[in-house]
């Protein structure tokens, strides 16, 4: 018998929340995000859902792409709703 494993985020950062808001406000999809950052769609989804921070080079590109809406430093700051 297999146990169901919960994949909920252990730590949702302020940056992952900001990223979700940025995607919604600009009408971009996670697929668009993945293509522009040259990462897999699964990895982009993980960043949005808060399953872990990106490496510093991806976080830097993300900050530039969002024009500062998603800041590099915010990947270590907990989201307000926690």
C-alpha positions as CSV (number, residue, x, y, z in Angstrom):
1,X,0.0,0.0,0.0
2,X,1.4,3.4,-1.0
3,X,1.2,6.4,1.2
4,X,0.1,9.7,-0.2
5,X,2.9,12.2,0.0
6,X,2.0,15.8,0.6
7,X,3.9,18.1,-1.7
8,X,2.9,21.3,-0.1
9,X,5.6,24.0,0.2
10,X,7.4,24.0,3.5
11,X,8.4,27.7,3.0
12,X,6.6,30.0,0.6
13,X,8.7,33.1,0.0
14,X,7.6,36.6,-0.7
15,X,9.2,36.2,-4.1
16,X,7.1,33.2,-5.1
17,X,3.9,35.1,-4.1
18,X,5.2,38.2,-6.1
19,X,6.0,36.0,-9.0
20,X,2.4,34.5,-9.0
21,X,1.0,38.0,-8.9
22,X,3.3,39.3,-11.7
23,X,2.3,36.4,-13.9
24,X,-1.4,37.1,-13.3
25,X,-1.1,40.9,-13.8
26,X,0.9,40.6,-17.0
27,X,-1.2,37.7,-18.5
28,X,1.9,35.5,-18.9
29,X,1.8,31.8,-18.3
30,X,4.3,29.5,-16.4
31,X,5.2,28.2,-19.9
32,X,6.1,31.7,-21.0
33,X,8.2,32.2,-17.9
34,X,10.0,28.9,-18.5
35,X,10.8,29.8,-22.1
36,X,12.1,33.2,-21.2
37,X,14.3,31.9,-18.4
38,X,15.3,28.8,-20.4
39,X,14.2,26.4,-17.7
40,X,11.6,23.6,-17.6
41,X,7.9,24.3,-17.1
42,X,8.0,22.1,-14.0
43,X,10.8,24.1,-12.5
44,X,8.9,27.4,-13.3
45,X,5.8,25.9,-11.6
46,X,7.9,24.9,-8.5
47,X,9.1,28.5,-8.2
48,X,5.6,29.9,-8.4
49,X,4.2,27.3,-5.9
50,X,7.1,27.9,-3.5
51,X,8.8,24.5,-3.6
52,X,12.2,26.1,-3.5
53,X,14.2,29.1,-4.6
54,X,15.9,29.3,-8.0
55,X,19.7,29.4,-8.3
56,X,21.2,32.9,-8.1
57,X,21.7,33.2,-11.9
58,X,18.0,32.3,-12.6
59,X,16.8,34.6,-9.8
60,X,18.9,37.5,-11.2
61,X,17.4,36.9,-14.7
62,X,13.9,36.7,-13.1
63,X,14.5,40.0,-11.3
64,X,15.5,41.7,-14.6
65,X,12.6,40.1,-16.6
66,X,10.0,41.3,-14.0
67,X,11.7,44.8,-13.8
68,X,12.2,44.3,-10.0
69,X,8.7,43.0,-9.2
70,X,10.3,39.8,-8.1
71,X,13.5,40.6,-6.2
72,X,16.5,38.3,-5.7
73,X,16.6,39.1,-1.9
74,X,12.9,38.2,-1.5
75,X,13.5,34.5,-2.1
76,X,14.6,34.2,1.6
77,X,11.8,36.3,3.1
78,X,8.6,34.4,4.2
79,X,5.3,35.4,2.6
80,X,3.0,37.5,4.6
81,X,0.2,34.9,4.6
82,X,2.2,32.4,6.6
